[in-house]
């Protein structure tokens, strides 16, 4: 069984979510200035 692929995809999804949230917060902070 190849467990590497689903784990990598899940990890990428989590990282993407964190990055996306951070970017959105940074943009909102910049607009708030």
PQR file of N, CA, C, O and H, with PARSE charges and radii, in Angstrom:
ATOM      1  N   UNK A   1       0.850  -1.207   0.000 -0.4000 1.5000
ATOM      2  CA  UNK A   1       0.000   0.000   0.000 -0.0000 2.0000
ATOM      3  C   UNK A   1       0.885   1.256   0.000  0.5500 1.7000
ATOM      4  O   UNK A   1       1.907   1.320   0.684 -0.5500 1.4000
ATOM      5  N   UNK A   2       0.464   2.232  -0.776 -0.4000 1.5000
ATOM      6  CA  UNK A   2       1.211   3.485  -0.848 -0.0000 2.0000
ATOM      7  C   UNK A   2       0.513   4.540   0.009  0.5500 1.7000
ATOM      8  O   UNK A   2      -0.450   5.176  -0.419 -0.5500 1.4000
ATOM      9  H   UNK A   2      -0.366   2.179  -1.332  0.4000 1.0000
ATOM     10  N   UNK A   3       1.018   4.708   1.216 -0.4000 1.5000
ATOM     11  CA  UNK A   3       0.421   5.684   2.135 -0.0000 2.0000
ATOM     12  C   UNK A   3       1.034   7.075   1.952  0.5500 1.7000
ATOM     13  O   UNK A   3       0.485   8.067   2.430 -0.5500 1.4000
ATOM     14  H   UNK A   3       1.800   4.192   1.564  0.4000 1.0000
ATOM     15  N   UNK A   4       2.161   7.140   1.265 -0.4000 1.5000
ATOM     16  CA  UNK A   4       2.874   8.411   1.104 -0.0000 2.0000
ATOM     17  C   UNK A   4       2.045   9.469   0.407  0.5500 1.7000
ATOM     18  O   UNK A   4       2.026  10.626   0.827 -0.5500 1.4000
ATOM     19  H   UNK A   4       2.607   6.334   0.877  0.4000 1.0000
ATOM     20  N   UNK A   5       1.347   9.070  -0.678 -0.4000 1.5000
ATOM     21  CA  UNK A   5       0.626  10.056  -1.478 -0.0000 2.0000
ATOM     22  C   UNK A   5      -0.509  10.730  -0.699  0.5500 1.7000
ATOM     23  O   UNK A   5      -0.544  11.959  -0.643 -0.5500 1.4000
ATOM     24  H   UNK A   5       1.363   8.131  -1.019  0.4000 1.0000
ATOM     25  N   UNK A   6      -1.441   9.975  -0.094 -0.4000 1.5000
ATOM     26  CA  UNK A   6      -2.532  10.626   0.640 -0.0000 2.0000
ATOM     27  C   UNK A   6      -2.039  11.471   1.811  0.5500 1.7000
ATOM     28  O   UNK A   6      -2.613  12.517   2.114 -0.5500 1.4000
ATOM     29  H   UNK A   6      -1.412   8.977  -0.139  0.4000 1.0000
ATOM     30  N   UNK A   7      -0.977  11.016   2.463 -0.4000 1.5000
ATOM     31  CA  UNK A   7      -0.419  11.789   3.578 -0.0000 2.0000
ATOM     32  C   UNK A   7       0.148  13.107   3.070  0.5500 1.7000
ATOM     33  O   UNK A   7      -0.066  14.157   3.676 -0.5500 1.4000
ATOM     34  H   UNK A   7      -0.510  10.166   2.216  0.4000 1.0000
ATOM     35  N   UNK A   8       0.872  13.048   1.958 -0.4000 1.5000
ATOM     36  CA  UNK A   8       1.460  14.257   1.387 -0.0000 2.0000
ATOM     37  C   UNK A   8       0.374  15.235   0.956  0.5500 1.7000
ATOM     38  O   UNK A   8       0.500  16.441   1.167 -0.5500 1.4000
ATOM     39  H   UNK A   8       1.046  12.195   1.466  0.4000 1.0000
ATOM     40  N   UNK A   9      -0.701  14.712   0.347 -0.4000 1.5000
ATOM     41  CA  UNK A   9      -1.807  15.559  -0.099 -0.0000 2.0000
ATOM     42  C   UNK A   9      -2.483  16.222   1.094  0.5500 1.7000
ATOM     43  O   UNK A   9      -2.798  17.412   1.056 -0.5500 1.4000
ATOM     44  H   UNK A   9      -0.803  13.732   0.175  0.4000 1.0000
ATOM     45  N   UNK A  10      -2.706  15.446   2.159 -0.4000 1.5000
ATOM     46  CA  UNK A  10      -3.338  15.994   3.360 -0.0000 2.0000
ATOM     47  C   UNK A  10      -2.457  17.072   3.973  0.5500 1.7000
ATOM     48  O   UNK A  10      -2.950  18.121   4.389 -0.5500 1.4000
ATOM     49  H   UNK A  10      -2.450  14.479   2.191  0.4000 1.0000
ATOM     50  N   UNK A  11      -1.153  16.816   4.028 -0.4000 1.5000
ATOM     51  CA  UNK A  11      -0.213  17.774   4.601 -0.0000 2.0000
ATOM     52  C   UNK A  11      -0.185  19.055   3.769  0.5500 1.7000
ATOM     53  O   UNK A  11      -0.169  20.159   4.313 -0.5500 1.4000
ATOM     54  H   UNK A  11      -0.752  15.965   3.690  0.4000 1.0000
ATOM     55  N   UNK A  12      -0.180  18.896   2.445 -0.4000 1.5000
ATOM     56  CA  UNK A  12      -0.209  20.059   1.565 -0.0000 2.0000
ATOM     57  C   UNK A  12      -1.475  20.870   1.783  0.5500 1.7000
ATOM     58  O   UNK A  12      -1.439  22.101   1.786 -0.5500 1.4000
ATOM     59  H   UNK A  12      -0.193  17.999   2.003  0.4000 1.0000
ATOM     60  N   UNK A  13      -2.601  20.175   1.966 -0.4000 1.5000
ATOM     61  CA  UNK A  13      -3.867  20.855   2.208 -0.0000 2.0000
ATOM     62  C   UNK A  13      -3.828  21.683   3.476  0.5500 1.7000
ATOM     63  O   UNK A  13      -4.317  22.812   3.512 -0.5500 1.4000
ATOM     64  H   UNK A  13      -2.631  19.176   1.963  0.4000 1.0000
ATOM     65  N   UNK A  14      -3.235  21.107   4.527 -0.4000 1.5000
ATOM     66  CA  UNK A  14      -3.126  21.830   5.801 -0.0000 2.0000
ATOM     67  C   UNK A  14      -2.234  23.057   5.642  0.5500 1.7000
ATOM     68  O   UNK A  14      -2.584  24.150   6.089 -0.5500 1.4000
ATOM     69  H   UNK A  14      -2.838  20.190   4.498  0.4000 1.0000
ATOM     70  N   UNK A  15      -1.079  22.870   5.003 -0.4000 1.5000
ATOM     71  CA  UNK A  15      -0.138  23.979   4.798 -0.0000 2.0000
ATOM     72  C   UNK A  15      -0.796  25.069   3.955  0.5500 1.7000
ATOM     73  O   UNK A  15      -0.674  26.253   4.266 -0.5500 1.4000
ATOM     74  H   UNK A  15      -0.795  21.982   4.640  0.4000 1.0000
ATOM     75  N   UNK A  16      -1.494  24.670   2.885 -0.4000 1.5000
ATOM     76  CA  UNK A  16      -2.163  25.625   2.009 -0.0000 2.0000
ATOM     77  C   UNK A  16      -3.173  26.444   2.800  0.5500 1.7000
ATOM     78  O   UNK A  16      -3.285  27.655   2.613 -0.5500 1.4000
ATOM     79  H   UNK A  16      -1.593  23.708   2.632  0.4000 1.0000
ATOM     80  N   UNK A  17      -3.912  25.767   3.692 -0.4000 1.5000
ATOM     81  CA  UNK A  17      -4.913  26.418   4.527 -0.0000 2.0000
ATOM     82  C   UNK A  17      -4.267  27.460   5.429  0.5500 1.7000
ATOM     83  O   UNK A  17      -4.765  28.579   5.551 -0.5500 1.4000
ATOM     84  H   UNK A  17      -3.820  24.783   3.843  0.4000 1.0000
ATOM     85  N   UNK A  18      -3.153  27.086   6.063 -0.4000 1.5000
ATOM     86  CA  UNK A  18      -2.449  28.001   6.972 -0.0000 2.0000
ATOM     87  C   UNK A  18      -1.916  29.204   6.195  0.5500 1.7000
ATOM     88  O   UNK A  18      -2.082  30.348   6.619 -0.5500 1.4000
ATOM     89  H   UNK A  18      -2.749  26.177   5.964  0.4000 1.0000
ATOM     90  N   UNK A  19      -1.277  28.940   5.058 -0.4000 1.5000
ATOM     91  CA  UNK A  19      -0.711  30.024   4.250 -0.0000 2.0000
ATOM     92  C   UNK A  19      -1.824  30.950   3.780  0.5500 1.7000
ATOM     93  O   UNK A  19      -1.700  32.172   3.853 -0.5500 1.4000
ATOM     94  H   UNK A  19      -1.142  28.011   4.714  0.4000 1.0000
ATOM     95  N   UNK A  20      -2.922  30.352   3.294 -0.4000 1.5000
ATOM     96  CA  UNK A  20      -4.047  31.123   2.787 -0.0000 2.0000
ATOM     97  C   UNK A  20      -4.607  32.022   3.880  0.5500 1.7000
ATOM     98  O   UNK A  20      -4.909  33.190   3.633 -0.5500 1.4000
ATOM     99  H   UNK A  20      -3.022  29.359   3.235  0.4000 1.0000
ATOM    100  N   UNK A  21      -4.746  31.483   5.083 -0.4000 1.5000
ATOM    101  CA  UNK A  21      -5.294  32.243   6.207 -0.0000 2.0000
ATOM    102  C   UNK A  21      -4.349  33.377   6.587  0.5500 1.7000
ATOM    103  O   UNK A  21      -4.794  34.492   6.863 -0.5500 1.4000
ATOM    104  H   UNK A  21      -4.501  30.535   5.283  0.4000 1.0000
ATOM    105  N   UNK A  22      -3.059  33.102   6.603 -0.4000 1.5000
ATOM    106  CA  UNK A  22      -2.061  34.113   6.958 -0.0000 2.0000
ATOM    107  C   UNK A  22      -2.062  35.234   5.927  0.5500 1.7000
ATOM    108  O   UNK A  22      -2.005  36.410   6.288 -0.5500 1.4000
ATOM    109  H   UNK A  22      -2.697  32.197   6.379  0.4000 1.0000
ATOM    110  N   UNK A  23      -2.127  34.879   4.650 -0.4000 1.5000
ATOM    111  CA  UNK A  23      -2.139  35.877   3.590 -0.0000 2.0000
ATOM    112  C   UNK A  23      -3.380  36.751   3.692  0.5500 1.7000
ATOM    113  O   UNK A  23      -3.299  37.971   3.552 -0.5500 1.4000
ATOM    114  H   UNK A  23      -2.173  33.924   4.357  0.4000 1.0000
ATOM    115  N   UNK A  24      -4.528  36.128   3.937 -0.4000 1.5000
ATOM    116  CA  UNK A  24      -5.778  36.868   4.064 -0.0000 2.0000
ATOM    117  C   UNK A  24      -5.699  37.838   5.240  0.5500 1.7000
ATOM    118  O   UNK A  24      -6.153  38.978   5.142 -0.5500 1.4000
ATOM    119  H   UNK A  24      -4.594  35.136   4.051  0.4000 1.0000
ATOM    120  N   UNK A  25      -5.121  37.383   6.350 -0.4000 1.5000
ATOM    121  CA  UNK A  25      -4.974  38.234   7.531 -0.0000 2.0000
ATOM    122  C   UNK A  25      -4.034  39.398   7.231  0.5500 1.7000
ATOM    123  O   UNK A  25      -4.288  40.527   7.652 -0.5500 1.4000
ATOM    124  H   UNK A  25      -4.751  36.457   6.429  0.4000 1.0000
ATOM    125  N   UNK A  26      -2.957  39.130   6.509 -0.4000 1.5000
ATOM    126  CA  UNK A  26      -1.998  40.172   6.165 -0.0000 2.0000
ATOM    127  C   UNK A  26      -2.634  41.210   5.245  0.5500 1.7000
ATOM    128  O   UNK A  26      -2.406  42.410   5.402 -0.5500 1.4000
ATOM    129  H   UNK A  26      -2.751  38.213   6.167  0.4000 1.0000
ATOM    130  N   UNK A  27      -3.431  40.745   4.285 -0.4000 1.5000
ATOM    131  CA  UNK A  27      -4.115  41.653   3.362 -0.0000 2.0000
ATOM    132  C   UNK A  27      -5.124  42.506   4.124  0.5500 1.7000
ATOM    133  O   UNK A  27      -5.202  43.716   3.913 -0.5500 1.4000
ATOM    134  H   UNK A  27      -3.615  39.770   4.157  0.4000 1.0000
ATOM    135  N   UNK A  28      -5.892  41.878   5.006 -0.4000 1.5000
ATOM    136  CA  UNK A  28      -6.878  42.607   5.799 -0.0000 2.0000
ATOM    137  C   UNK A  28      -6.181  43.644   6.677  0.5500 1.7000
ATOM    138  O   UNK A  28      -6.668  44.763   6.839 -0.5500 1.4000
ATOM    139  H   UNK A  28      -5.828  40.895   5.177  0.4000 1.0000
ATOM    140  N   UNK A  29      -5.040  43.261   7.240 -0.4000 1.5000
ATOM    141  CA  UNK A  29      -4.268  44.174   8.087 -0.0000 2.0000
ATOM    142  C   UNK A  29      -3.776  45.364   7.266  0.5500 1.7000
ATOM    143  O   UNK A  29      -3.774  46.497   7.747 -0.5500 1.4000
ATOM    144  H   UNK A  29      -4.645  42.352   7.109  0.4000 1.0000
ATOM    145  N   UNK A  30      -3.361  45.108   6.036 -0.4000 1.5000
ATOM    146  CA  UNK A  30      -2.857  46.168   5.162 -0.0000 2.0000
ATOM    147  C   UNK A  30      -3.993  47.112   4.771  0.5500 1.7000
ATOM    148  O   UNK A  30      -3.811  48.328   4.735 -0.5500 1.4000
ATOM    149  H   UNK A  30      -3.362  44.187   5.645  0.4000 1.0000
ATOM    150  N   UNK A  31      -5.163  46.548   4.480 -0.4000 1.5000
ATOM    151  CA  UNK A  31      -6.321  47.363   4.123 -0.0000 2.0000
ATOM    152  C   UNK A  31      -6.778  48.204   5.309  0.5500 1.7000
ATOM    153  O   UNK A  31      -7.288  49.312   5.140 -0.5500 1.4000
ATOM    154  H   UNK A  31      -5.312  45.559   4.510  0.4000 1.0000
ATOM    155  N   UNK A  32      -6.588  47.663   6.508 -0.4000 1.5000
ATOM    156  CA  UNK A  32      -7.030  48.345   7.721 -0.0000 2.0000
ATOM    157  C   UNK A  32      -6.149  49.554   8.026  0.5500 1.7000
ATOM    158  O   UNK A  32      -6.561  50.462   8.748 -0.5500 1.4000
ATOM    159  H   UNK A  32      -6.174  46.764   6.644  0.4000 1.0000
ATOM    160  N   UNK A  33      -4.922  49.563   7.470 -0.4000 1.5000
ATOM    161  CA  UNK A  33      -3.985  50.640   7.767 -0.0000 2.0000
ATOM    162  C   UNK A  33      -4.532  51.977   7.316  0.5500 1.7000
ATOM    163  O   UNK A  33      -3.874  53.003   7.487 -0.5500 1.4000
ATOM    164  H   UNK A  33      -4.587  48.825   6.883  0.4000 1.0000
TER
END
